[in-house]
Amino acid sequence: MKNDEDLRIQEILDWRKIGNEDLSPEMTEMEDFKAYELIYDQLAKEPEAHLSISFKANVLRRVKLENKKASDRMFYWLLALVSLIGILIMVAIFFVFRDAFAPVLTVLDRFKGFILIGLAAVFVFYRVEKKLIRNH
């Protein structure tokens, strides 16, 4: 029974939308009719084309992250290239001036234990500092 009434109201509103205004006065006074009319009017309007703030923020954050990754990747390639060139220059200098570096190599050979202990101490200090900073 209620479905029949709803269908009849929908048909009347459809007829009214087309341009036929044949409505009885008691029909326009019904609460259901007014509710349906309000719904039809709202559905006829175009929705506002905007995105929710959180969706928009997430998309912008993801785009910025992708741009940052691309920028970081380029930086690391450039750093690797500069490092490779620097290492090649150092090796070339070492082979060209081998006789000049002979005293340095004898000192390094004599104190290699101290050098290794110093490098190990620096590495241990670095690791401990990283763990302490992470815990705070």
Backbone as ProteinMPNN parsed JSONL, in Angstrom:
{"seq_chain_A": "MKNDEDLRIQEILDWRKIGNEDLSPEMTEMEDFKAYELIYDQLAKEPEAHLSISFKANVLRRVKLENKKASDRMFYWLLALVSLIGILIMVAIFFVFRDAFAPVLTVLDRFKGFILIGLAAVFVFYRVEKKLIRNH", "coords_chain_A": {"N_chain_A": [[0.826, -1.193, 0.0], [1.88, 1.263, 0.867], [3.994, 1.414, -0.924], [2.626, 1.681, -3.352], [1.54, 4.219, -3.038], [3.901, 5.721, -2.877], [4.964, 5.27, -5.443], [2.989, 6.5, -6.97], [3.29, 9.163, -6.157], [5.867, 9.647, -7.133], [5.389, 9.365, -9.885], [3.674, 11.527, -10.309], [5.38, 13.657, -9.698], [7.243, 13.291, -11.722], [5.624, 13.845, -13.942], [5.133, 16.475, -13.388], [7.636, 17.545, -13.65], [7.997, 17.359, -16.371], [6.232, 19.253, -17.228], [3.53, 19.31, -16.836], [1.082, 20.525, -14.765], [-1.0, 19.418, -13.308], [-2.166, 19.024, -10.459], [-3.859, 17.952, -7.614], [-5.242, 19.907, -4.916], [-5.24, 18.644, -2.376], [-3.27, 16.809, -2.711], [-0.872, 18.242, -2.85], [-0.602, 19.012, -0.247], [0.201, 16.88, 1.236], [2.568, 15.334, 3.418], [4.394, 13.44, 2.547], [4.476, 13.966, -0.162], [5.645, 16.493, -0.195], [8.139, 15.853, 0.879], [9.154, 14.088, -1.076], [9.207, 15.872, -3.206], [11.15, 17.678, -2.344], [13.378, 15.985, -2.298], [13.548, 15.282, -5.031], [14.101, 17.818, -6.1], [16.616, 18.317, -4.97], [18.097, 16.228, -6.057], [18.092, 16.95, -8.685], [19.923, 18.967, -8.891], [23.279, 19.768, -9.826], [26.111, 18.079, -8.518], [28.583, 19.489, -6.328], [31.762, 19.935, -7.551], [34.272, 18.986, -5.947], [37.052, 17.859, -4.012], [37.458, 15.894, -1.06], [39.112, 17.201, 1.822], [40.994, 15.573, 3.104], [41.502, 13.572, 1.206], [42.558, 15.085, -0.862], [44.833, 16.11, 0.421], [46.24, 13.738, 0.873], [46.78, 12.902, -1.756], [48.354, 15.058, -2.674], [50.497, 14.828, -0.889], [51.524, 12.342, -1.659], [52.311, 12.901, -4.306], [54.292, 14.838, -3.836], [56.094, 13.233, -2.432], [56.837, 11.378, -4.412], [58.092, 13.139, -6.199], [60.194, 13.982, -4.58], [61.555, 11.563, -4.233], [62.436, 11.112, -6.848], [64.104, 13.327, -7.155], [65.976, 12.806, -5.124], [67.063, 10.434, -6.098], [68.36, 11.349, -8.399], [70.244, 13.021, -7.186], [71.798, 11.117, -5.773], [72.876, 9.622, -7.895], [74.434, 11.6, -9.082], [76.19, 12.13, -6.962], [77.466, 9.624, -6.803], [78.761, 9.595, -9.281], [80.528, 11.803, -9.04], [82.048, 10.873, -6.879], [83.215, 8.581, -8.013], [84.775, 9.755, -10.029], [86.516, 11.22, -8.395], [87.831, 9.126, -7.0], [89.098, 7.84, -9.137], [90.842, 9.883, -9.943], [92.462, 10.064, -7.648], [93.664, 7.506, -7.656], [95.044, 7.672, -10.069], [96.835, 9.775, -9.489], [98.282, 8.52, -7.462], [99.571, 6.421, -8.869], [101.089, 7.888, -10.69], [102.758, 9.455, -9.084], [104.246, 7.589, -7.54], [106.741, 7.154, -6.306], [106.969, 9.393, -4.672], [105.09, 8.881, -2.732], [106.132, 6.808, -1.253], [107.407, 7.146, 1.365], [105.129, 7.734, 2.881], [103.655, 5.398, 2.667], [105.302, 3.619, 4.065], [105.05, 4.625, 6.654], [102.307, 4.214, 7.06], [102.318, 1.437, 6.949], [103.809, 0.801, 9.214], [102.199, 1.819, 11.31], [99.736, 0.541, 11.081], [98.107, -0.959, 12.8], [97.319, 0.868, 14.816], [95.899, 2.629, 13.229], [93.781, 1.006, 12.31], [92.54, 0.434, 14.801], [91.754, 3.032, 15.496], [89.933, 3.634, 13.402], [88.007, 1.645, 13.926], [87.141, 2.493, 16.457], [85.949, 4.947, 15.82], [83.84, 4.025, 14.198], [82.389, 2.42, 16.065], [81.677, 4.408, 17.933], [80.003, 5.967, 16.316], [77.878, 4.142, 15.773], [76.88, 3.654, 18.4], [76.059, 6.223, 19.11], [74.001, 6.629, 17.216], [72.13, 4.69, 18.094], [71.526, 5.657, 20.661], [70.385, 8.141, 20.069], [68.138, 7.317, 18.638], [66.66, 6.055, 20.643], [65.812, 8.147, 22.199]], "CA_chain_A": [[0.0, 0.0, 0.0], [2.775, 2.416, 0.944], [4.746, 1.447, -2.181], [1.748, 2.232, -4.388], [1.465, 5.669, -2.795], [5.201, 6.278, -3.259], [5.053, 5.241, -6.902], [2.075, 7.513, -7.494], [3.922, 10.47, -5.927], [6.979, 9.759, -8.08], [4.832, 9.607, -11.217], [3.164, 12.91, -10.343], [6.532, 14.566, -9.778], [7.795, 13.16, -13.074], [4.725, 14.6, -14.824], [5.304, 17.889, -13.078], [8.918, 17.922, -14.216], [7.793, 17.502, -17.812], [5.539, 20.516, -17.461], [2.113, 19.202, -16.494], [0.858, 21.001, -13.406], [-2.315, 18.947, -12.873], [-2.09, 18.462, -9.112], [-4.989, 18.304, -6.758], [-4.776, 20.647, -3.738], [-4.951, 17.758, -1.239], [-2.033, 16.098, -3.008], [0.261, 19.106, -2.534], [-0.539, 19.193, 1.198], [0.71, 15.675, 1.887], [3.966, 15.434, 3.845], [5.2, 12.586, 1.678], [4.647, 14.662, -1.427], [6.631, 17.564, 0.026], [9.45, 15.22, 1.056], [9.597, 13.632, -2.394], [9.498, 17.045, -4.016], [12.442, 18.18, -1.879], [14.404, 15.042, -2.764], [13.678, 15.451, -6.482], [14.779, 19.088, -6.365], [18.038, 18.178, -4.617], [18.735, 15.326, -7.015], [18.19, 17.622, -9.98], [21.076, 19.873, -8.866], [24.591, 19.177, -10.086], [26.93, 18.05, -7.302], [29.756, 20.349, -6.344], [32.939, 19.155, -7.953], [35.449, 19.227, -5.122], [37.544, 16.678, -3.321], [37.558, 16.073, 0.379], [40.41, 17.755, 2.199], [41.945, 14.504, 3.415], [41.89, 12.927, -0.055], [43.416, 16.036, -1.562], [46.11, 16.152, 1.138], [46.948, 12.476, 0.627], [47.282, 12.913, -3.134], [49.454, 16.021, -2.741], [51.625, 14.253, -0.158], [52.1, 11.276, -2.487], [52.994, 13.534, -5.44], [55.527, 15.434, -3.316], [56.999, 12.137, -2.101], [57.387, 10.866, -5.674], [59.032, 14.144, -6.709], [61.373, 13.945, -3.713], [62.304, 10.343, -4.558], [63.115, 11.336, -8.129], [65.171, 14.284, -6.899], [67.001, 12.105, -4.352], [67.718, 9.479, -6.991], [69.273, 12.129, -9.241], [71.338, 13.461, -6.315], [72.677, 9.983, -5.48], [73.625, 9.324, -9.114], [75.442, 12.649, -9.222], [77.178, 11.88, -5.913], [78.244, 8.447, -7.205], [79.619, 9.998, -10.396], [81.6, 12.649, -8.506], [82.917, 10.001, -6.076], [83.987, 7.742, -8.934], [85.794, 10.61, -10.645], [87.508, 11.506, -7.356], [88.63, 7.917, -6.757], [89.962, 7.647, -10.31], [91.908, 10.896, -9.889], [93.392, 9.678, -6.578], [94.438, 6.349, -8.129], [95.969, 8.163, -11.099], [97.901, 10.518, -8.805], [99.111, 7.546, -6.748], [100.441, 5.713, -9.81], [102.02, 8.827, -11.32], [103.738, 9.904, -8.084], [104.456, 6.445, -6.655], [107.979, 7.333, -5.533], [106.747, 10.422, -3.656], [104.247, 8.324, -1.667], [106.823, 5.698, -0.582], [107.534, 7.349, 2.818], [103.792, 7.669, 3.489], [103.282, 3.985, 2.733], [106.05, 2.974, 5.154], [104.425, 5.061, 7.912], [101.031, 3.493, 7.16], [102.613, 0.039, 7.231], [104.288, 0.703, 10.59], [101.138, 2.136, 12.272], [98.45, 0.036, 10.595], [97.302, -1.395, 13.95], [96.703, 2.053, 15.418], [94.926, 3.164, 12.267], [92.599, 0.136, 12.366], [91.869, 0.663, 16.093], [91.108, 4.346, 15.403], [88.752, 3.515, 12.534], [87.009, 0.847, 14.648], [86.59, 3.338, 17.522], [85.042, 5.912, 15.184], [82.659, 3.278, 13.778], [81.624, 2.055, 17.271], [81.1, 5.644, 18.453], [78.911, 6.334, 15.413], [76.76, 3.207, 15.994], [76.315, 3.897, 19.735], [75.367, 7.507, 19.045], [72.749, 6.422, 16.478], [71.189, 3.952, 18.949], [71.092, 6.537, 21.744], [69.491, 9.157, 19.505], [66.892, 6.646, 18.27], [65.912, 5.746, 21.866], [65.236, 9.368, 22.766]], "C_chain_A": [[0.871, 1.258, 0.0], [3.579, 2.551, -0.35], [3.91, 2.025, -3.314], [1.662, 3.743, -4.263], [2.772, 6.343, -3.218], [5.354, 6.331, -4.775], [4.17, 6.313, -7.528], [2.673, 8.913, -7.322], [5.07, 10.68, -6.914], [6.484, 10.037, -9.497], [4.332, 11.034, -11.347], [4.318, 13.895, -10.466], [7.21, 14.486, -11.147], [6.957, 13.943, -14.074], [4.927, 16.09, -14.619], [6.62, 18.399, -13.677], [8.811, 18.161, -15.718], [7.076, 18.809, -18.121], [4.06, 20.458, -17.161], [1.929, 19.565, -15.027], [-0.491, 20.543, -12.86], [-2.199, 18.25, -11.516], [-3.313, 18.888, -8.327], [-4.452, 18.995, -5.509], [-4.456, 19.735, -2.562], [-3.639, 17.002, -1.455], [-0.828, 16.945, -2.616], [0.417, 19.326, -1.041], [0.065, 17.987, 1.912], [2.186, 15.853, 2.24], [4.872, 14.603, 2.95], [5.487, 13.287, 0.357], [5.703, 15.752, -1.291], [8.041, 16.987, 0.182], [10.005, 14.747, -0.284], [9.98, 14.808, -3.281], [10.859, 17.64, -3.637], [13.583, 17.287, -2.375], [14.627, 15.198, -4.263], [14.416, 16.744, -6.817], [16.274, 18.991, -6.068], [18.78, 17.273, -5.601], [18.905, 15.97, -8.385], [19.403, 18.547, -10.045], [22.357, 19.094, -9.16], [25.389, 19.156, -8.783], [28.12, 18.993, -7.448], [30.979, 19.486, -6.626], [34.137, 19.568, -7.107], [35.811, 17.937, -4.407], [37.573, 16.953, -1.826], [38.977, 16.513, 0.72], [41.424, 16.649, 2.456], [42.406, 13.797, 2.143], [42.873, 13.809, -0.814], [44.798, 16.091, -0.908], [46.918, 14.882, 0.892], [47.539, 12.44, -0.777], [48.469, 13.868, -3.257], [50.699, 15.483, -2.04], [52.312, 13.174, -0.996], [52.855, 11.856, -3.687], [54.314, 14.152, -4.981], [56.553, 14.361, -2.984], [57.636, 11.556, -3.358], [58.398, 11.846, -6.267], [60.325, 14.145, -5.902], [62.212, 12.708, -4.012], [63.076, 10.515, -5.861], [64.294, 12.288, -7.951], [66.314, 13.622, -6.132], [67.773, 11.131, -5.23], [68.734, 10.203, -7.88], [70.477, 12.594, -8.427], [72.313, 12.318, -6.054], [73.476, 9.558, -6.716], [74.741, 10.344, -9.32], [76.557, 12.463, -8.198], [78.063, 10.69, -6.272], [79.212, 8.8, -8.334], [80.798, 10.833, -9.905], [82.574, 11.813, -7.677], [83.791, 9.129, -6.965], [85.098, 8.547, -9.603], [86.895, 10.929, -9.636], [88.407, 10.319, -7.077], [89.582, 7.669, -7.924], [91.117, 8.652, -10.328], [92.931, 10.533, -8.817], [94.258, 8.498, -6.998], [95.457, 6.79, -9.177], [97.13, 8.92, -10.468], [98.843, 9.554, -8.091], [100.065, 6.835, -7.701], [101.46, 6.648, -10.474], [103.135, 9.212, -10.346], [104.021, 8.804, -7.061], [105.698, 6.638, -5.778], [107.803, 8.378, -4.43], [105.926, 9.888, -2.486], [104.924, 7.185, -0.898], [106.997, 5.942, 0.913], [106.179, 7.263, 3.538], [103.369, 6.219, 3.652], [104.048, 3.256, 3.831], [105.484, 3.366, 6.506], [103.104, 4.328, 8.112], [101.262, 2.028, 7.506], [103.047, -0.137, 8.686], [103.152, 0.895, 11.593], [99.769, 1.609, 11.844], [97.557, -0.453, 11.728], [96.577, -0.223, 14.593], [95.63, 2.655, 14.501], [93.651, 2.33, 12.288], [91.832, 0.316, 13.669], [91.14, 2.003, 16.065], [89.853, 4.305, 14.546], [87.642, 2.717, 13.215], [86.359, 1.677, 15.749], [85.608, 4.357, 16.948], [83.75, 5.221, 14.769], [81.784, 2.906, 14.975], [80.96, 3.292, 17.857], [79.895, 6.073, 17.621], [77.686, 5.458, 15.661], [76.085, 3.455, 17.34], [75.535, 5.2, 19.736], [74.032, 7.373, 18.315], [71.713, 5.707, 17.34], [70.667, 4.83, 20.072], [70.13, 7.601, 21.239], [68.15, 8.536, 19.155], [66.036, 6.357, 19.507], [65.282, 6.985, 22.475], [64.266, 9.89, 21.819]], "O_chain_A": [[0.633, 2.193, -0.764], [3.82, 3.663, -0.822], [4.423, 2.775, -4.145], [1.707, 4.461, -5.262], [2.756, 7.405, -3.84], [5.821, 7.33, -5.322], [4.56, 6.956, -8.503], [2.579, 9.748, -8.221], [5.225, 11.77, -7.465], [7.074, 10.837, -10.224], [4.54, 11.679, -12.374], [4.25, 14.85, -11.24], [7.692, 15.492, -11.667], [7.496, 14.621, -14.948], [4.893, 16.869, -15.571], [6.705, 19.533, -14.148], [9.457, 19.055, -16.264], [7.299, 19.404, -19.175], [3.388, 21.487, -17.229], [2.557, 18.969, -14.151], [-1.069, 21.231, -12.019], [-2.141, 17.022, -11.448], [-3.737, 20.042, -8.377], [-3.335, 18.71, -5.079], [-3.511, 20.001, -1.818], [-2.978, 16.606, -0.495], [0.149, 16.407, -2.095], [1.471, 19.784, -0.601], [0.407, 18.083, 3.091], [2.955, 16.438, 1.477], [5.987, 15.016, 2.631], [6.595, 13.211, -0.174], [6.553, 15.915, -2.166], [9.013, 17.555, -0.316], [11.175, 14.971, -0.595], [10.964, 14.744, -4.018], [11.625, 18.055, -4.507], [14.622, 17.78, -2.816], [15.77, 15.24, -4.718], [15.26, 16.765, -7.713], [17.098, 19.515, -6.817], [19.939, 17.519, -5.936], [19.776, 15.569, -9.157], [19.865, 18.88, -11.137], [22.496, 17.927, -8.794], [25.346, 20.122, -8.022], [28.595, 19.253, -8.554], [31.183, 18.442, -6.006], [34.928, 20.416, -7.522], [34.98, 17.048, -4.225], [37.697, 18.098, -1.389], [39.922, 16.226, -0.015], [42.586, 16.771, 2.068], [43.583, 13.46, 2.019], [43.883, 13.338, -1.337], [45.815, 16.115, -1.602], [48.136, 14.94, 0.722], [48.672, 11.996, -0.965], [49.478, 13.526, -3.875], [51.816, 15.655, -2.527], [53.541, 13.103, -1.035], [53.922, 11.357, -4.045], [55.336, 14.01, -5.652], [57.747, 14.546, -3.224], [58.833, 11.271, -3.375], [59.439, 11.434, -6.777], [61.415, 14.288, -6.457], [63.44, 12.785, -4.042], [64.234, 10.11, -5.961], [65.36, 12.078, -8.53], [67.484, 13.843, -6.445], [68.994, 11.018, -5.119], [69.845, 9.712, -8.083], [71.606, 12.565, -8.917], [73.526, 12.52, -6.106], [74.639, 9.172, -6.591], [75.859, 9.986, -9.689], [77.734, 12.621, -8.523], [79.276, 10.736, -6.068], [80.356, 8.347, -8.335], [81.937, 10.599, -10.308], [83.786, 12.014, -7.756], [84.98, 8.96, -6.695], [86.228, 8.074, -9.726], [88.076, 10.911, -9.981], [89.619, 10.481, -6.931], [90.746, 7.326, -7.714], [92.241, 8.303, -10.689], [94.134, 10.673, -9.039], [95.459, 8.487, -6.728], [96.6, 6.333, -9.17], [98.281, 8.733, -10.862], [100.059, 9.744, -8.109], [101.241, 6.661, -7.381], [102.575, 6.228, -10.783], [104.304, 9.288, -10.725], [104.034, 9.06, -5.857], [105.667, 6.296, -4.596], [108.418, 8.266, -3.37], [106.049, 10.386, -1.367], [104.325, 6.648, 0.034], [106.756, 5.019, 1.691], [106.099, 6.778, 4.667], [102.784, 5.854, 4.671], [103.495, 2.359, 4.469], [105.435, 2.54, 7.417], [102.812, 3.87, 9.217], [100.495, 1.441, 8.269], [102.685, -1.127, 9.321], [103.124, 0.219, 12.621], [98.747, 2.184, 12.217], [96.335, -0.362, 11.611], [95.383, -0.298, 14.882], [94.591, 3.127, 14.963], [92.552, 2.885, 12.283], [90.602, 0.349, 13.656], [90.017, 2.101, 16.562], [88.826, 4.874, 14.915], [86.468, 3.066, 13.098], [85.15, 1.58, 15.958], [84.552, 4.6, 17.533], [82.669, 5.774, 14.967], [80.564, 3.058, 14.914], [79.793, 3.234, 18.243], [78.879, 6.498, 18.171], [76.571, 5.972, 15.752], [74.857, 3.468, 17.423], [74.449, 5.266, 20.312], [73.032, 7.944, 18.751], [70.539, 6.075, 17.321], [69.484, 4.76, 20.407], [69.157, 7.927, 21.919], [67.115, 9.171, 19.355], [64.809, 6.409, 19.426], [64.297, 6.871, 23.205], [63.645, 10.921, 22.077]]}, "name": "protein", "num_of_chains": 1, "seq": "MKNDEDLRIQEILDWRKIGNEDLSPEMTEMEDFKAYELIYDQLAKEPEAHLSISFKANVLRRVKLENKKASDRMFYWLLALVSLIGILIMVAIFFVFRDAFAPVLTVLDRFKGFILIGLAAVFVFYRVEKKLIRNH"}
